[in-house]
Amino acid sequence: MDAKDIERILTRLGGLKKDRDPWVSTWRDLADYFLPRKAQQFSGGSQARAGDEKIFDSTPCHCLDVLASRLGGLLTNANMQWFGLRLKADRKSLTDDTEVKAYLAESLETLQGLFSSDASGFQAAAHELYLDLALFGVAVLYVESDPRSVVRFSARPLSEIYVAESPQGVVDTVFREFEMPAHAVQSEWREACSQTVRDLATKDPHKPVKILHAVYPRLDRDPAGSGNANFPWASVFLEVESKTALEESGYLEMPFMAPRWSKAVGETYGRGPGLTALSDVRVLNAMARTALLAAEKMSDPPLMVPDDGYLGQIHAGPGGLSYYRAGSTDRIEALPVAVDLKATEYMMEQRRSSIKQIFMVDQFDAPDAPAKTAYQVMIEDSRKMGHLAPVMGRLQAEYLGLMIRRVFAVAMRGGAIKRPPRGLTIDDLEIHYTSPVAQAQRQDSARAITQALEILKPLVGEGDPLGIMDNFDTDRITATVTEAVGVPPDNMRAQRDVDAIREARAKAAQTKAALDAADQAVRAAATAAGASTGEDKNLLQDLLGGA
């Protein structure tokens, strides 16, 4: 990489910093009131400080943690299968192929193992991502290959990240500026690092060195060429101060996922519930601080002391003695302090309730209620999940889908996942989300089917004399309902097995019908023969009975 390319990248970094600067003060305010440990990233303060000087009520902090935990439980729960693999519509003909079915099941099991593995660090990184997403409205996850754990996840601090969008509104450029000790830079890029870093590694090995990792679309590549110089995504590591290129390579998939909670038209960085609740949080903390001062004044009120008649210092503490001249009528009296703490607490509770609603804490709490049917529970759960439906679509496009495809590709290149069977490619596969939120989105169709059948039930009656059920494709209804409620696909029989069972049942029914008809014929003939001779038993019955 020549000096002109390096200068071009650093110029781009300057432009990205200028675009992000208006957001930094807002992010710092959000972190000050919700998560002080993240505020120190933007202010450069000591990581050892608590930094909670502005917090007088912990409700916002608790609401943020609850929402982040519920996002993890609803979207990427380690204790359940939150996504699946299936063939695209134009390749459905291969669904019943034994080899393809086994490949999908084996690949899915491997992927689920990577996401739930402690070595990959996904669950810890995902929780940090959900905290940033709910608080700042934007979060960044880095997915890299690892020789020991196949794949490694890490949530990157927002203070390090600068992003840009493509014309389609997709984040396709991520610049990460961070610091590494001089000795670590020399150890990682021994041959490429500058002489300045080599000297620091000897004299002051822990001196931080600014490093830039730039990932952006590579436009001047040969799609048919080989080597990472022709990969779709360029990757460049630079020493910022010395303008030294440390490493130039590429990625086959975008390694950074930058989901946004929501964003206005024309914005690059997102907005989350934290920004919506910020005004309420400021007022709540101001109220809490004032209430504490008022309670302190009531418990230790100001004193009215005469300017004469007392000997020595006034001792207002517990057990304190204050001496006055005998015969003096003046006394120390408390200054009346009239504060209605109940009214203050009521106003604070209104703010707490508003913050809980913004973070959807109350939406998912199950109040005490009488027992409900499974159908009523399904409707209620669907209504609750509906609050996350707008966010879910963006997260699937900007986070979950990109991440799963990236992990699948890395695992296949690393040998953890086999190559697809002959006649099948990776492009033939699609991701199928089975998390509670995804199921809730699909339950509307199942609920519509259930309501239709309930309405038509009186007309169907016994045996469906009007043939109403002939209008329904029962196989498709079964597939829709089982998919909506989350029945695992491997618990469902293949269509050819279902057809074989139905064919066997039909043959059995035909055989039984034939035997019943023959039995009725025999009985009729026997009855006729007995009636013609007047005897209870005749030779024809004996013969038929023996047969």
Steps between C-alpha positions, in 0.01 A plus 500: 500500500652831393495833682217634286268214601591546866428871479168429332395265782601748769308775319196274497547444874491876553173526312344215698607666825336825393175315424503327839600795720144639551397170658782471754364750754160328490659159550699636793182632664325168447786308653523742796140430599466134400841326489788709639766243412435573133512878551869477580564377144388837362658722768833322537454467876645231721334162460537448876252778584133424559399813313144494639496852643191592296296196600261543795246235391598158364173435313637597156808280549280208598263552206792502255640177641157334494439592135848379396446170683159451343635571153753224557233263626257577219743519205810289573415281799775244562248254646286474189536470125453858384562445129494223244620420150275406210502500121377792297166472324651409163691207655218356711508185286817394688336531843424128527844395377658299782851637443382861481285461810791352695731780380259772615455336841874448550589853389234651727628302797855624436388863470295480819802354676720790387251759623455332838870420554684685775814502284336705225378762749172564320267526798722748686553709185129488415400641839740793456356553152143508633601751769651732238207447265235587758700791644666667202285361218802351321741219588792324332595130504823366351504139375844357424640154433689333783724189469390367839129582519435520120336841544531779754250775589580836659284807559699809413466825703309767314775750581731310260259470209423717197254371240363595159209373294461386142244676276257224603527598868712199601810546717783397268794696645636469854811679626622398843761721671640348817815487710747217558815491715817547299629152584172344379521689169855378447400144590205501258670678207867446566623565146253771400493730804685831494836569659326725750296207631810280515673760712197536728478122541849514649488822700131524601326173399162597651476830318170500303519519122200602287401234247237532226316198362310601187251264333326623186374369162780429256398652167820438302502121521479212256201283604656201322844562650657308786652622826367734765585800282189412299267436794183714507601679821835671545672487840782741589689547828691829540709678759316831514776733620785362288269427204649153464313214334510194727282251309289495186262209439129441449184320603255288306220622729458820697648419846331795676127500576363846588127468581294811575189500721332761280618800304361803326530548126846626412660392828780245525502439875186373668274605785391268779266498799774667705478819295118499524513467878787744557282800591300293751822363647645848549184619674482185716858541624442871569188410699683228691783738585254768618305244705821389672587861586148559632509182711840603636366841596202341675718260696768762573328838457679837509514655845395849615750609764496832692806717458563524873451305819689178406840397622737325262411309183151373416498121486204381289609137467362202695573539870651847448497752786460875447541734801304825546494764768262435788186709483510541123167439326649437154511147370636318194211420267478308174411695187162361380542290185174399330551248218237265364714194430195294399426738213865487395500120509180494293657718233813283501292186462333649192844551344605147592186362338568698182858369484381141551251536215768637266727205578201262476559364849129498581408352161659165579412475870227241552241638746305267724204370303274196493598196300482546123464266209793431269330708232460798736866472604606494133301818429645678805858397418454611141376839618800542729748400230332740261673788678834365372379424148626826342842452660514130410499563126798736524691265732448207265633699205788680672604254768364145521499410130844645428646341811366149433618507138843623609531225765378235255761602241784520754407161646488339156839643401638379834368147447247507785217477244518273199459613143141475371397178322527485124233708331471737799680830569508742792287740299221239500467529880304760691477586867180421684454684832330303777548735796193598707480837322517338155235247602274777624523668160386179331225421748264747338444255214449211743255710700306586182471130414382417851237775492373387159462139617322612816250704299437217252477228764117514533461470122740204473306306761522119498663357190512836316184442289549830311861419407632820655838346591557426131593869466801464731845363418549316829865417429585865448299600807695246706832635371398860573381430855794278599746757365322783683507327839861388454478124453855379409513399131665166579190404699288519183487216249612556142220537246586169331472319837162664558387390153616143571309491830187630330534248218537215749201629696294521181593143404413379849166679478430343160589154632279549804215626281535192277502266800198675649314471171588131473392439858170674439447290185573180689265596779229587251542169315506306826188673621324430175599133507389460860170666431430280196554174695360616829802374688728703731812368334546347156777359290580831324576667835720210604696525178539876521587484867766240434639705217 
